[in-house]
Amino acid sequence: MKSIVSCWLIASVLSGCSPGHSGADGRSGVGSKSADASIYEQAVANPGRSAADRARDAGRHPAAVLEFFGIRPGMAVLDMYSGGGYYTELLSYIVGPEGRVIAHTNEAYARFVGEEATQRYANDRLPNVDVLIAENNELELPPGQFDAVMLILAYHDIYYVAPDSGWPRIDGPAFIAELREALKPGGLLAVVDHYAAAGAPAETGNTLHRIDPAIVIAELEAAGFRLEAQSDILRNTDDDHSLYMADPSVRGKTDRFVMRFRKPD
């Protein structure tokens, strides 16, 4: 597996990328309505994808999600807590050879996903992807490098605490500030996560691996992001928000919110 472990190496990798396509207002174009929807469908249909990934598609609607976020060819994208790399691979196909994807992981995630990530990146099969290994509270990103940062089913992990398993408590404000600083002006923060019950405390991220979207909005707006749009692509109103997200009755079909935040120009 390719790996990069220092900020100057990330900057070096990204400096060779073409910037995201600019819109009329000079922003990176993330979320632009002019994006060709077929690029998302083509990514999902790519014959190089595994059978395991294809089996997940029905519950994740990745073409619709990535179209909503407006990921475009030529972009530099950071996939935070990328896990086994399901979304990383799709991002790789969409940004293309002039773009770059940085797949972040840490030791806890690496143990959890096992060989999935190793196999995904073996033999340089995704040549525009590099892997960044950084532990909680040790993330150091170069400023202004990314057109988009993806937080897919990971925002609640800001509140997950399991130090004996290699997951110390995250300094949430510092983490969010780091992501904001790493985005280009006008860049996108893409968030997907499992709904918690309205009014549920943030600690539900630790107990149920869910979070109330109102908490996400409040924290990100306080950090200087602007909520640009929300989508019901992944809604499932039959989901019981009081259940652990991996309970067998709801695993893979939880009620999920999809939000597009913008860093100001």
Secondary structure, DSSP 4 states (H G I P E B T S, - for coil): ---B-SHHHHHHHHHTSPPPPP-TTSS--TT-TTS-THHHHHHHT-TTS-HHHHHHHHHH-HHHHHHHHT--TT-EEEEET-TT-HHHHHHHHHH-TT-EEEEEE-HHHHHHHTTHHHHHHGGGSSTTEEEEE--TT-----TT-EEEEEEES-GGGGG--BGGGTBPPP-HHHHHHHHHHHEEEEEEEEEEEEBPPTT--TTHHHHTS-B-HHHHHHHHHHTT-EEEEEE-TT--TTS-TTS-TT-TTTTT---EEEEEEE---
